[in-house]
């Protein structure tokens, strides 16, 4: 994705402590045209490699929502995101996992309502970043709790210096990163 790489080169800023600031186009002020292209690329690469018909795209609020939404649109499937704070409207059985937020510096509870993810689902996980792999690992746990089949992981940016891909272990699904 040349357009993505060019934006990273021209606008991204390293803030130290593993934090990469790309909020001018990716996860605060979203460039919708670029995000549509990102979704098309992730959908193409993940569906080509998945081996199963993808039924849902799963992500984490908030930075993962834009790329997951455009990927889900390209695949013509629903998008589901894990909430970081359980709302009063989320009643019934849930899947939940705690994870440390690298950018917020605290522990969050990731929660998905069991009504929306189950054993008949073939899912791909899409997020804005893969750094150390903590959030992705927590999301894999939630997917596992649901009984859904994991078909692949897609990330807009991979921070190679944090070795997240290695921390995900020996997954037998494709891991796609559009920029490294």
MOVENKA-V90084 format. One record per helix or strand. SS is the DSSP state (helix for helix, strand for strand). FROM is the first residue (numbers start at 0). TO is the last residue. Records with the same first field share a line. If there is no record, write none. Layout:
SS = FROM-TO, FROM-TO
This chain:
helix = 1-10, 31-49, 62-74, 113-115, 133-145, 159-161, 163-166
strand = 12-15, 18-20, 55-59, 77-82, 93-99, 106-112, 121-129, 148-157, 173-178
